[in-house]
């Protein structure tokens, strides 16, 4: 994606040695590895799964977005202290793709993770 809004996206540098900042901010995607074409399935995104992300007045996850490759699918806007992750979306796909989750922390910017999904 060449959108300048996403030029500074943070990604985990070494999945086997996550820093505390990465543990708190990397979106984790829970979805089946394989789905049936055009049949609904759930995708759950959690931020800070291995180390909780604070959700307080001065530090919180503002939103979570979901993409199929570069195609925008959905967004959940969140507020400090009242809402947070996990968030669950229901999707239907018709071809293999990478699911891409992006989450924006009000202090530490946009974080991204992706997983492949096979469609039969």
C-alpha positions as CSV (number, residue, x, y, z in Angstrom):
1,X,0.0,0.0,0.0
2,X,1.5,3.4,-1.0
3,X,-0.8,5.5,1.0
4,X,1.3,8.1,3.0
5,X,-0.9,7.6,6.0
6,X,0.5,4.2,6.4
7,X,4.2,5.1,5.6
8,X,5.3,4.7,9.3
9,X,3.6,1.4,10.1
10,X,5.2,-0.5,12.9
11,X,5.8,-4.2,12.4
12,X,7.5,-6.8,14.7
13,X,11.1,-7.1,13.8
14,X,11.8,-10.5,15.2
15,X,8.8,-12.7,16.0
16,X,10.9,-15.0,18.2
17,X,12.1,-12.1,20.4
18,X,9.3,-9.6,20.9
19,X,10.1,-6.4,22.7
20,X,7.7,-5.2,25.5
21,X,6.5,-2.4,23.1
22,X,5.8,-5.0,20.4
23,X,4.0,-7.3,22.8
24,X,1.7,-4.5,23.9
25,X,0.9,-3.2,20.4
26,X,1.1,-6.0,17.7
27,X,-2.5,-6.9,16.6
28,X,-3.0,-10.6,16.8
29,X,-5.4,-12.2,14.2
30,X,-7.4,-15.2,15.1
31,X,-9.0,-16.8,12.1
32,X,-9.2,-20.2,10.4
33,X,-6.3,-21.1,8.2
34,X,-8.7,-22.3,5.5
35,X,-12.3,-21.3,4.8
36,X,-14.9,-22.2,2.2
37,X,-15.5,-19.7,-0.6
38,X,-18.3,-17.2,0.1
39,X,-19.2,-18.7,3.5
40,X,-19.1,-16.5,6.6
41,X,-16.4,-16.9,9.2
42,X,-15.2,-14.9,12.2
43,X,-12.0,-13.0,12.5
44,X,-11.0,-11.7,16.0
45,X,-8.3,-9.1,16.4
46,X,-6.6,-8.6,19.8
47,X,-4.0,-5.9,20.6
48,X,-1.7,-6.8,23.4
49,X,-2.5,-10.4,23.6
50,X,0.8,-11.5,25.1
51,X,1.1,-8.3,27.3
52,X,-2.0,-6.2,27.9
53,X,-2.2,-2.8,26.3
54,X,-3.3,-0.1,28.6
55,X,-6.7,1.3,27.9
56,X,-6.8,4.5,30.0
57,X,-7.4,8.2,29.4
58,X,-3.9,9.0,28.1
59,X,-3.0,5.7,26.3
60,X,-5.4,3.5,24.3
61,X,-6.0,1.8,21.0
62,X,-8.0,4.3,18.9
63,X,-9.1,1.9,16.1
64,X,-8.6,-1.5,14.5
65,X,-8.8,-2.0,10.8
66,X,-9.0,-5.2,8.7
67,X,-7.9,-5.7,5.1
68,X,-7.8,-8.6,2.6
69,X,-4.4,-7.8,1.0
70,X,-4.7,-4.1,0.3
71,X,-8.6,-4.1,0.1
72,X,-10.1,-2.4,3.1
73,X,-12.8,-4.6,4.8
74,X,-13.8,-3.1,8.2
75,X,-12.9,-0.8,11.0
76,X,-13.8,-0.6,14.7
77,X,-13.4,2.7,16.5
78,X,-12.5,2.4,20.2
79,X,-12.5,4.8,23.1
80,X,-10.3,5.0,26.1
81,X,-11.4,3.1,29.2
82,X,-14.8,2.2,27.7
83,X,-13.9,-0.1,24.8
84,X,-11.0,-2.1,23.6
85,X,-9.9,-5.2,21.9
86,X,-10.7,-8.0,21.1
87,X,-13.0,-7.0,18.2
88,X,-14.6,-9.6,15.9
89,X,-15.6,-9.2,12.3
90,X,-17.5,-11.6,10.1
91,X,-16.1,-12.1,6.6
92,X,-16.7,-13.9,3.4
93,X,-13.9,-14.4,0.9
94,X,-13.7,-15.8,-2.6
95,X,-9.9,-16.2,-3.1
96,X,-6.7,-16.8,-1.1
97,X,-5.4,-13.7,0.5
98,X,-3.5,-12.3,3.5
99,X,-5.7,-10.9,6.2
100,X,-4.0,-7.7,7.4
101,X,-4.8,-6.1,10.8
102,X,-3.8,-2.6,11.7
103,X,-4.3,-1.0,15.0
104,X,-3.6,2.6,16.0
105,X,-2.3,3.5,19.5
106,X,-2.7,7.2,20.3
107,X,0.9,7.3,21.6
108,X,2.8,4.7,19.6
109,X,1.2,4.9,16.1
110,X,0.0,2.2,13.7
111,X,0.9,-1.4,14.1
112,X,0.3,-4.2,11.6
113,X,0.2,-8.0,11.4
114,X,-0.9,-10.4,8.7
115,X,-1.8,-14.0,8.2
116,X,-2.5,-16.0,5.1
117,X,-6.0,-17.5,4.5
118,X,-6.7,-20.3,2.0
119,X,-10.1,-20.4,0.3
120,X,-11.4,-23.7,-1.0
